[in-house]
């Protein structure tokens, strides 16, 4: 009986310990999530001080800031150590961080003055070492987390239906089901891995008006994140227009891994002839050929002539098609070589910092997918297509160029100051426009970010950045021309602040034009904004031809 009573008394104690451990786990998780971003920013600041000491040395104030940051790192480590249920394992996993925190004590409290002799070489300084060590350790940890686990060797494709008010939804669903059934076998054989197509319920469109493929990006990217899917195929019955204003049967984006197919183009015929039905054999096999053609594009195959490839030749509707086409031996070899990189990596529930690193890493993995649309979309000239942005930038600039105070500022500013101010302002304006206009995909916040959505977001940001740079040069050139050819030289002699300036040469005018242009870009971003639909359409995320 005594044994039983002791056993009964120990049960609530064990339960209490278990609850306490779970509570500590939850607190540790919340603490890590909350401190990750600010502590990483402190690491970056510490790294900046490290570079400054290597190049020009630190001031006493900067030295005190370094010690303050070091103390914050110690407090963070002690808090996490206190909350860690298995403290020995925590020390074992974070020994490098512990070492990085201990070493500065020798310098901060002067316990071992002999170490200061090493400062003469400006190479083995303990402070420099710990800054590099701490920042590198934290950065490597973030990189590993942002990369995510290696995906399984299978492709999951989301198939979305966008039906107009006049569409026969049942026929559209049946046609799409045949489409994916016929394409699945060929894709599995060509790539050497399983393909799963997930057909969703049709979504209604507001009208029968023609659409551009970019119009479906918001819808497709949201479904890609919810899936999550490696690719998304959108099948619609409305006409599909390319950026060149031509009706196409289908278009694909290697950047976003989104394909759009229009049944309107497949069923349309010449004038005087009855339209084809979605149930006809010709429409079915031409649709399968088009889908395989676009999937080949997304994976990495380029156009071929008809003799080299029946699938990768420029798509044309052919009445005589009566079966699915096949990839050639060379094409299958290329597809199989790319099989390892086909499944999408994912970032699930990451912090803002992890999302940033994930975007950078995915862009570095796909440099061609980033560069191609940037070369096609001429983002540098995008402000010319956005009158609201251009007007909000130019209007205040016209007022500033005829103001005595702005000339006084331009005469007394250093070139270095103007350059730094311009760089910071343009970057800030780009971030502001992207965030305020919700240009990043998916437009609605999701806890899953796929690999190619990250690549698309990098393209979007770089395009907006180039647009702001283009706006800067546009406004700056206009201001410089006004200063040189329109501004009355005699007017400056009447301004008290400019009486002592003997000559105002072209370098001063150029510096002033750059300063006014920077102010114009800032006001343009704040007041003018961008039309998100117009911007997305100009980004050239989709190829111009199927």
Buried (B, 14 or more C-beta within 10 A) or exposed (E): EEEEEEEEEEEEEEEEEEEEEEEBEEBBEEBBEEBBBEBBEBBEBBBEBBEEBEEEEBEEEBBEBBBEBBEBBBEBBEBBBEBBBEEEEBBEEBEBBBBBBEBBBBBBEEEEEEBEEBBEEEEEBBBBBBBBBBBBBBBEBBBEBBBBEEBEEEBBBBBBBBBBEEBEBEBBBEBBEBBBEBBBEBBBEBBBBEBBBBBBEBBEBEEBEBBBBBBBBBBBBBBBBBBBBBBBBBBBBBBBBBBEEEEBBBBBBBBBBBBBBBBBBBBBEEEEEEEBEBEBEBBBBBBBBBBBBBBBBBBBBEBBEEEEBBBBBEBEBEEEBEEBBBBBEEBBEBBEEEBEBBBBBBBEEBBEBBBBBBBBBBBEBBEEBBEBBBEBBBBBBBBBBBEBBBEBBBBBBBEBBBEBEBBBBBBEBEEEEBEEBBEEBBEBBBBBBBEEBEBBBBBEEBEBBBBBBBBBBBBBBBBBBBBBBBBBBBBBEBBBEBBEEEBEEEEBEEBEBBEEBEEBEEEBBBBBBBBBBBBBBBBBBBBBBBBBEBBBBBBBBBBEBB
